[in-house]
Amino acid sequence: MIKKIVESLAIIGFVLFVLGGLAMVIIQISGLVLFRSELVIFANNSFSWIFPVAALTGLLAYLYSYLANKE
């Protein structure tokens, strides 16, 4: 049961990381193309949660591999 919870949380974290990163990059590119530096700053400030999510997802993936090898 714990293995399934860790797996679900890792998948959710990965999806949040990918979608948030994609949104951040799209906003930054549009800011660069439109010469609007406030869009780039907005993207950096609004999506700063991506990096802790990526770190936690990596930790959960490591924990999941440990649980999978335990069986």
Buried (B, 14 or more C-beta within 10 A) or exposed (E): EEBEEBBEBBBEBBEBBEEBBEBBEEBBEEBEEEEEEEBBEBBEEEBEEBEEBBEBBBEBBEBBEEBEEEE
